[in-house]
Amino acid sequence: MLPECPTDILSDLHMWHRDQRRRTYIKSGDLPRWYAAVMALGNDSARDYLRLILFTGMRRSEAMRLRWENVDFEGRTLTIPTTKNGDPLVLPLSLFLQEMLKARRQRFPDDEWVFFAVGARGHLQEPKKWVYKVAEASGIKFGLHDLRRTFITVAESLDISVYTLKRLLNHREGRDVTAGYIVLDVERLRRPMERITDFLLSACQSSATTRIRELQHLA
């Protein structure tokens, strides 16, 4: 009906509105309250799921679909066979995460999924309810991707190399030719992962124990 598309002018003049990348994350000073609220959750799967994302920077859907067959306690790794960019990801398990997952496996020895939930798919599907509970209890508004950004922000503050950080987050190197020659196997990633974990644990557990008891008493 129209001789030409009326929105072509927006493309010609580069006037399309661009979505602004969110830059929100949980600041170190807020982590004790956030962590205490997470630990006070009554849902076992939601509690450990939120902690896994914070301490690995994993994407929400990849963490939800994690199977026990992809957790290697002997090699201290977890594997995501299919990721957002199509590349498989093998991450080293920090000592903290290894103990957390071992304890979880002992509680649920027969489950297929790491984060079992009642439903057609058998695993955790939509954690909005638990995100809301944590936000309400802690007074800290956050989304699941904020946990990934928190992991990234902490890693960068520890002066971890950009190549290591991209490997931990499973980001492709783009046009960086030099990066294509750098091989970072999972053992090379283990020390950086432990450094990030140590920082987060120190921040999260600062006065967190007292706060956990307060929240559990209120519950």
C-alpha positions in Angstrom: 0.0 0.0 0.0 2.9 2.4 0.7 5.4 3.3 -2.0 8.3 2.8 0.5 8.7 1.6 4.0 8.3 4.7 6.4 10.9 3.4 8.8 13.7 3.3 6.2 14.6 6.8 7.2 15.5 5.5 10.7 17.9 3.1 9.2 19.4 5.6 6.8 20.0 8.1 9.6 21.0 5.5 12.2 18.3 6.7 14.5 17.0 3.3 15.8 16.9 3.3 19.6 19.6 1.0 21.0 19.0 -1.0 24.1 21.4 0.1 26.9 23.4 -2.7 28.4 22.6 -3.2 32.0 25.5 -2.6 34.4 23.9 -3.6 37.7 25.6 -6.0 40.0 25.8 -6.8 43.8 28.3 -4.6 45.5 30.7 -6.2 48.0 29.2 -4.3 50.9 25.7 -5.7 50.0 26.9 -9.3 49.6 26.6 -10.3 53.3 22.9 -9.4 53.4 22.2 -11.0 50.1 24.1 -14.2 51.0 22.3 -14.4 54.4 18.9 -14.1 52.7 19.9 -16.9 50.2 21.0 -19.2 53.0 17.7 -18.6 54.8 15.6 -19.9 51.8 13.5 -22.9 52.5 14.0 -24.3 49.0 17.2 -26.4 48.8 17.4 -26.2 45.0 16.9 -22.4 44.8 19.5 -21.8 47.5 22.2 -23.8 45.9 21.3 -22.7 42.4 21.8 -19.0 43.3 25.1 -19.7 44.9 26.3 -21.7 41.9 25.6 -18.8 39.5 27.3 -16.3 41.8 30.4 -18.5 42.3 30.8 -19.5 38.6 29.2 -16.7 36.6 27.2 -19.4 34.7 24.1 -18.3 32.7 20.8 -19.0 34.3 19.5 -21.6 31.8 22.8 -23.5 31.8 22.8 -23.8 35.5 19.2 -24.9 35.6 19.9 -27.8 33.2 23.0 -29.0 34.8 23.0 -32.8 35.1 24.9 -34.9 37.7 26.6 -36.8 34.8 28.3 -33.6 33.9 29.8 -33.0 37.4 33.2 -34.7 37.8 34.1 -34.9 41.5 37.3 -36.7 40.9 38.5 -34.2 38.3 36.9 -31.3 40.1 35.1 -30.0 37.0 31.6 -29.4 35.7 30.8 -29.5 32.0 28.1 -27.7 30.0 27.9 -29.6 26.7 25.7 -27.0 24.9 26.0 -23.3 25.7 24.6 -20.1 24.3 27.4 -19.6 21.8 27.5 -23.3 20.9 30.9 -24.0 22.4 31.0 -26.6 25.2 32.3 -25.2 28.5 34.4 -27.0 31.1 34.8 -25.2 34.4 37.1 -26.0 37.4 35.2 -26.5 40.6 36.6 -24.5 43.5 36.9 -26.3 46.8 33.9 -24.5 48.1 31.7 -25.5 45.1 33.0 -29.1 45.2 31.9 -29.4 48.8 28.6 -27.8 48.2 27.8 -30.1 45.3 29.0 -33.2 47.1 26.7 -32.4 50.0 23.9 -31.9 47.6 24.6 -35.2 45.9 24.6 -37.0 49.2 21.1 -35.6 49.9 19.8 -36.5 46.5 21.7 -39.6 45.3 19.1 -40.7 42.8 18.3 -37.5 41.0 19.3 -36.9 37.3 19.3 -33.1 37.6 21.5 -31.1 40.0 18.6 -28.8 40.7 15.7 -31.2 40.9 12.2 -29.8 40.9 8.7 -31.4 40.6 7.4 -30.8 37.1 7.4 -32.1 33.6 11.1 -31.3 32.9 12.3 -32.5 36.3 14.6 -29.5 37.0 14.2 -26.0 38.3 12.4 -23.8 35.8 11.6 -20.4 37.0 13.3 -19.0 40.1 11.6 -15.6 40.1 9.8 -16.5 43.3 13.0 -17.1 45.1 14.8 -14.1 43.7 11.9 -12.0 45.0 12.1 -13.6 48.4 15.9 -12.9 48.6 15.4 -9.3 47.4 12.6 -8.8 50.0 14.6 -10.2 52.9 17.9 -8.5 52.0 16.5 -5.2 50.6 18.7 -5.7 47.6 17.0 -5.8 44.2 18.8 -8.0 41.7 18.3 -10.3 38.7 20.0 -13.5 37.9 22.2 -11.9 35.3 23.4 -9.5 38.0 25.0 -12.5 39.7 27.0 -13.2 36.5 28.0 -9.5 36.4 29.1 -9.7 40.0 31.3 -12.6 39.2 32.8 -10.7 36.3 33.3 -7.5 38.3 35.1 -9.4 41.1 37.3 -11.2 38.7 38.3 -8.0 36.9 39.1 -6.3 40.3 41.5 -9.1 41.0 43.4 -8.3 37.8 42.6 -11.7 36.2 43.6 -11.5 32.6 41.0 -10.8 30.0 41.7 -14.0 28.2 41.2 -16.1 31.4 38.0 -14.1 32.1 36.6 -14.8 28.6 37.4 -18.5 29.0 35.6 -18.7 32.4 32.6 -16.9 30.9 32.7 -18.8 27.6 32.9 -15.6 25.6 34.4 -16.0 22.1 37.5 -14.0 21.3 36.0 -12.2 18.3 38.7 -10.7 16.0 41.5 -10.8 18.5 44.1 -12.8 16.5 46.5 -13.1 19.4 43.9 -14.7 21.6 43.5 -17.5 19.1 47.0 -18.7 19.9 46.5 -18.8 23.7 45.4 -22.2 25.1 43.9 -22.1 28.5 43.0 -25.6 29.7 40.8 -26.2 32.7 43.8 -26.6 35.1 45.1 -23.1 34.1 41.7 -21.8 35.1 41.7 -23.4 38.6 43.8 -20.9 40.4 41.8 -17.9 39.1 38.6 -19.6 40.0 39.8 -20.2 43.6 40.9 -16.5 43.9 37.4 -15.3 42.8 35.8 -17.8 45.2 37.9 -16.7 48.1 37.1 -13.1 47.5 33.3 -13.8 47.2 33.3 -16.0 50.3 35.1 -13.4 52.3 32.7 -10.8 51.2 29.6 -12.9 51.6 30.4 -14.3 55.0 31.4 -11.0 56.6 28.8 -10.8 59.4 26.5 -13.1 57.4 26.2 -15.8 60.1 24.4 -13.4 62.5 22.1 -12.2 59.7 21.2 -15.8 58.7 20.1 -16.5 62.3 18.0 -13.4 62.3 16.2 -14.3 59.1 15.7 -17.9 60.2 14.2 -16.7 63.5 11.8 -14.4 61.6 10.8 -17.3 59.2 
